[in-house]
Amino acid sequence: MIRDITIGQYFPGKSPLHRLDARMKIVLTLAVIVLIFLCGNFWSLGLICAFVTVAVLLSRVPLKTVAKSVKPIVYIVVFTALLNVFYVSGGKMLFEYSFIKITEKGVYTALFMAARIICLVVFSSLLTYTTQPTELTDALERLLRPLKALRVDVHTIAMMMTLALRFIPTLIEETDRIMNAQKARGADWESGSLVSRAKALVPVLVPLFVSSFRRAYELAFAMECRCYRGGKGRTRMKIMRLKPGDIVAAAIIALLAAAVIFFRFERFFAQVI
């Protein structure tokens, strides 16, 4: 399970998504997340699912890798779906036994919520899959630049967020290595009660925290040795400029937003017309 976590990883490529401006990708990702929550029926959610599928294919990221991004949340999706199946009532009764009642609306809501969560995770993962960490830092700093008027250290915030994403794969690899070492010493995480399993994780968490603090200190020391002083007076090797592809991507998201809003408020538009 640890090896299946792919958040924060970057996969080099020359796909249309890789060539988009990092600022535009962040803005469009946030816009699609909002649209996912605006979906009110399967028509709008179907459009989102189709759009996410096309985006995954255009990114040219291996489908196996995309599936790994969903695997860690399978239990959350299943748990959420079961809650909706058993606790949401309404519509035609499909199954009834004692206190267990499954209705048509419960199944509808369960499928709807599961599809929504999966689309949210997959599309959000494409941002880090197709964008280099340095580009993410520059893009976040540019987008948060208006906060400088409030004396907010925008560069430091962007740097911390990017470093956090960058070190997620490293910490996952370190956790896997520590767990393998503990297994070789006879550690067992699969048997016993839930409390005993939690206690068995202590030999993993302690060295993981020590390793994390050591890596943080080494990184800070390396940046200090290179006379790193933040964003003041800093130049960039790559200058960000919007390209025609970015405008096309924004137009596609705008059309998608118009369609989702139409399906969301279809009855309202029908009454007005």
N, C-alpha and C positions, 0 to 999 in steps of 0.2 A: 504493500500500500504506500509506503514511504517513497518508493521509486516512481510511483505513478503521479506524484504531484509535480506538475510542470509549470506552475505559475512563476512568472519572473524570468523565464528562459527566452532567449532570442534565437531565432532560426534564420540564418542568412539566406537571402534570396533576391530575385529581381522581379518579383510579381508586381502587379498593379498596386497592391496594398503596401508593399515595401517601398514603392516609389512615392507614395503620398507624403505630403508634409506632415511632420509629427504633430504640429499644432492642430492641423485640420483633423487628424486621426483622433486626438483627445476630445475635441469638440464634438465630432460626429459620434464617437463612442458614448459620450454623455447623452447626446440627443437620442440615440437608439435605446439606451437604458430607460430614458423617460418614456419613449414610445412603447416599450415593453410593458411598463406599468399602466399605460393608458389603454391598452387593449381591453376591450369589454366583451368580445365574443370571438368565436373560432375563425370568423372571416378575417378580422384584423390580426389575430395571432397567427393565422396561416400565412398571411403576407410577411409577417416578421420572420417566421420559420423559413420561408422560401428565401428571403433576403439573407438571413444568416447562413443558409446552406450555400448560396451563391458566393458570399463573402469568403467562406472557408475554402471553396474550390478555387477562387481567384487568388487567395493567399499562397496556394501551393504548399501549405504546411501539411506534412503527412497526416492522413486521417487517423492513424493509430495514435499520434501525439494529441490530436484534438480529443479523441476518445478518452485519453488519460486525464485530460483536464476535467472531464465529467465524472470519472470513476470515483474520486474521493467524496463526491457529494451524493452518490447513489443512495446511501442510507438516509440522508436528509430528505431527498426527493421521495423515497418510498414512505418514510415516516409522515411527511406532509400529506402525501396522497391518501394514506390510510386514515389519517385524522379527518380529511374532507369526506372520504367515503362513508365513515361511520357516524359523523357528527353533523353533516349537512343534510337537511331533509327538504323534500319538496319534489313535485312531479310524480311520475309513475313509480309505484313500489316494485322493485326488482327482486328483492329477497328479504325475507323476514323469518327470524327464528329467535324466540325468547325476546331478549332486549336488543338483539342485533337487527338493525334495519338498514337496508341499502336501497337508496332511491336513485332515480334517474338524475336528479340534480346533483346528488353527492358524487356520482361517477363523473358527471360532466365537470364539476369543479375540481375533482382530483386530477383529471387529465389536463385541464386547463392550467392548473398551478404547476404541475410537473413540466409541461412544455415551456412555460414561462421561465422557470428557474434554469432549465437547461439552456435556453436561448441566451439568457442573461450571462451565464458563466462562459459559454462558448465564445460569444461575441466580445466579452471583456478580455478573454485570454488572447484574442487576436491582436490586441493592442501591444502587448509585450512580445508576442511571437514575431511581429513584423517591424518592431521599432527598436533600434539600438538604445542602450541605457544613456549614452551621452546625448542622443537626440531627444530622449524623454526629458532629461534635465534641462536642456536649452528650451524645449517647448513649454515646459511647466513654468520656467522663469519668465518667458515672454508673455504667457497668458496671465500670470499673476503680477505682471509689472504695475498695473494700476494701484496695487496695494502699497507700493513704495511711497505714495503720497501720505500714507498713514504711518510711515516709518517702520514698515514691516520688512524684515530681512528676507526678501523673496528668494534670493539665491540659496541661502542656507536651507530654507524649507524645501525647495526643489531638489537640492542635493541630498538631503536626508531621505526624502521619499524615493529617489532613484536608487540610493545605496541600499535601502531596505528591500526593494524589489530585486536588486542585483544579488544580494546575499541570501535570498531564499533558496535557490538551487544549491548553494554552497553549504548552507546549514542542513538541508535535506540529505545531501551526500554525507556530511559529518555524522548525522543521526544514524544513518544506515550503517556506517562503518562502526560506530560505537555499539549498536545493537548486535551486529555480527560478532564483535569482540566479546560482548557479554554472553551471547549464546555459546561461544566456544568455551566459556568458563562455567557453563551449566545453568545459565539463567533461563527461566521459563515464564513466558507471558501468555500462554494459551490455556493453562489449567488453573484451577482455583477460583475463588470468588472474585467479585469485582474489586473489592477492597485489596485483596492480596495482589491482584494484577496491577492496581495503581501503585502499591508499595514497591512492586518489582521494577517500576519505571524510574525510581529514584536513582539507581546506579547509572541510568542513561542521562537523566536531566542534569545531574551535577557536572559531569565532564562536558556536557554540551554547553552549559552556561560558562564554564571556565574557558572552553575553546572560543566561544562567541566574544567574550571580553578580551581575550588575547588577540583575536583577529581585529577587533575594533581598535585596540591600542596600536597594533602594527600598522593599520591603515592610517590612523591619525599621525603616527610618527613619520610614515612615508610622505604624507602630504606636507607635514611641517618641514621635512628635509628638502622638499622641492619648493619651499617658500610659497606655499599655497596661501592666499589671502582672501579667498572668496571671489565674488563677481566684480569687485571694483577694479576698473582698468583692465579687465580680462578681455582678450580677443578670442575670436572663434575661427577655427579652420574652415568650417562650412557655414555659409550664410544661408539662412532659411528664406526661401521665396516661394510664394504660391505659384503653382503651375496649372495649365489647363485641366489636367487630371483631377486636381483638387476641386476646381469649380464644378466639374462634372459630378464628382462624388457628392458635393454639397447639394447639387440639384436633385440627384437621385434620392438623397435623404429627405429633401423637402417634399418630393412627390410621395415618398413613403409616409411622411408625417401627415400629409393631406389625406391620403387614403385611410390611415388609421383613425384620424379624427372624424372623417366622414362616417366610417362604420361605427365609431363610438357614439356619435350623436345622430345616427341615421333617422331616428324618429323625430328628433327636433327639426332637422332639415326638411323632412317630409311634411311636417305641419306648416313650416314657413312657406314652402313652395306651394 
